[in-house]
Amino acid sequence: MNTIEVALSQSEFGCFDPKSKIVVVVDILRATSVICTMFKNGVSEIIPVRSIDEAKTYKQKGFMVVAERNGQKLDFADFGNSPFYFTPDKVSGKTVVYSTTNGTNAIMEGSKADTVIIASFLNFSSIFEFLKGGQSDVLILCAGWKGKFCLEDTIFAGALAYSLINSGNFTTICDSTNAAIDLWKVASPDMHTYLEKVAQRHRLKKLGLDDVIDYCFTMDQTTAIPVLKGGSLIRLC
Ligand code: MLT
């Protein structure tokens, strides 16, 4: 029987032991939804970087750079962070350097584990099937917002934890996990209405970038599972 735990924000991640676990990084609005979309559309490799300076250096070396802070595209970047930008003609076969407000930090944090995979509602069933049949304990890392809890990542964590426990292969004594499951049960009957509470949707709305909300909450748009290998994200399967 495997265990499942949830770190509700990056600030909490240090309270968990990621060793010999599969860390599942989630940032629904919008980083992991964007990453899953890029792999759906054929990107070869995504290099996550923490700092703006690192992203600038890659840009100077001729890399395609996708970078935002507080939702807005950085001036030197080729693209901001809407999943709708990354059509096959833009990303197929490409290497993309990626830096966001929270998501890429969470990925680098998660790299303390042996295995880091990227999840969103867009690849939910693939992630579930991959974890369900495995022999590893799972730690879901919610990217959150600047170290704080956020509703959308926790709703996802609850959905995944609920499914894995119901599969019969997982158990938990983690209060964060049970809280996330309860949040999923509260939100899922009428997700559209519940999402009105989500702070990030209002931040994106102020920037005119909230056209992605429904897409980011759409299940199973890709079977891709991005995995962190040698500092880059590649397609596991
Ligand atoms: C994040 O990294 O928290 C998000 O991706 C930020 C955004 O895209 O607005």
Residues whose N, C-alpha, C, O or C-beta is under 5 A from the ligand:
A	BS01	MLT	L29 R30 A31 N70 G71 N81 T100 T101 N102 G103 T104 G144
